[in-house]
Structures are given as C-alpha cells and as structure tokens.
Amino acid sequence: MKYLALIYSAPGSNPDFGTPEFAASMEEWNKVNQTYIDAGVMVAGDALQDVATATSIRIRDGKQETMDGPFAETKEQLGGYYLLDCADLDEAIKYAAMIPAARYGTVEVRPIMELG
C-alpha cells in the first residue's frame, strides 16, 4: 500500500530559497530522503511551487469554472492526487477538469517546484 504525505506549513515558516538557512534546511530534507531510500519506502517526492501558482477547477451545472489560487472550501479535505505530465497549464487544466471530483469538490492544479 502506498501513502502520499502532503506537507503543510504556515507561509514564512521555511527559510527563503537560496539563503544559507535554506541550504541547511535542505541538508535535513536530504537526510530524510536518504533514510527513506535506504529503507526502500521512497517512491517519489517533490516540493510544490507556492500556493499562489495554483489553479482550481470546478464543474457546476455542466460548466467549468477555473480560478487562480486554491479556492477549496474549508470543509473540503484533500483526498488524493494525480501527477500529470503536460505541455503547459492549459493542458493540465483540461485533464484536471476530467477528474470526477471536480463536479462536487475542487481540483487544485499546481506546478512542481524544480529545485535543482
């Protein structure tokens, strides 16, 4: 059985990218990554770009609503994800709109942050 660990933290609680503090923080993450690899439990892991890069899609009354940002209501809870390899955001939105949960919930599309 596989598990996805979605990591939530308050904005500003992590060091800024490119600072010495960020580099020290990444050393810790790399140690955790290596522990997972050594234990054989690492399948994949990526950091997401800032929530400001998110696009949310809803289907209501058969019409697609696309919004910048994470507009999921607080009563909604994250229940899973698809990792899509698309040419651009428009293509990603097209495929995300096909997810059945878009009709009764919200699908948030976020680019993967490339750190290296």
N, C-alpha and C positions, 0 to 999 in steps of 0.2 A: 504494500500500500504506500502510495506516495503522499506527501504533505507539502503544501505551499505555506511557507512562513512569510506573511506580509508584515513588513516592519513599519510601524507608525511612530512618529516622534513629532514633538512640537516644533514649529518653524523656529529657526535660530538656535536650536539645541545642539546642532552639529557644527564643527568648525567649517569655516569657509574654504571652498575648493582652492587649492594652490597655496595655502598657508602652511607653515611648518606644523601647526597643530593638526591640520588635515592629514599631512603625511604621517604623523604619529598615530592618528586615528586609523588610517589605512593599514598600518602595520598590525594593529589589533584585529582588524577585519581579515587580513591575510592569514593570520594565525588561526582564526576560527575556520576560515575556508580550508586551510591545510588539515585541520583536525577532522573536518567533515570528509575530505578526500581520503585521508588515512583510514577513516572508519568505514569508508565505502558508502556513505549516505548522501554524498553530493551528486545531484543530478544537474542542476543549473542554478545560477543566481545572478541577478543584475540589479543595479540601482535604477530607479525611475527618475526621470527629469522632474523638475519642480511641478507641483500641482497646478501652477499657472499655465502649464503646457497642455493640460487635459482638455479633451473634447468629450462631451456627453451626448448620447443619443437616446431618444425615447420614441416609441411608436404609439401614438394615441389616435383612436378613431381611424386607423389605417394611414395616418400621415406621420412622416418622420420629422421629429424636432431635433435639431442639432444646436448645442450650446457650448460656448467656450467655458472651460472650467468644470470642476466637479460639482454638479448640481444635484447629487443624490440626496434625498431627504434623510433626516437623521434616523428615521425608523427603518430605513433600508440598511442591510448588512451585506458586506462582501461575502459572496458565496463561492467564487471560483474565478478562473481566468482562461483566456485563450492567448497564446503567443502567436501573433501573426507576422509574417514577413512580407511587407507590402512596399510598393514603389514610393508611396507618399501618404500623407494624412488622408487625402480624399479616398484613396483605395482602402485604407484601413477603416474609415467610416463606413464605406459601402459594405464591407464584410461584417463589421460590428453590428450594423443595423439588421443583419440576418439572424442574429442571436435571439432565440425566442424570448428570453427575459427582457428584451427591450420593450416588449408590449405591456409589461406590467411592472417593470422596475427601471433601472438605468444602467446602461453600459458606458463605462468610462474608458476612453482611449488615451493612452499616454505613451510617448516615445521612451525608449530605453536610453538611459544616460551612458554614453561611452566615455569611460574614464582613462583609457589608455591608448 
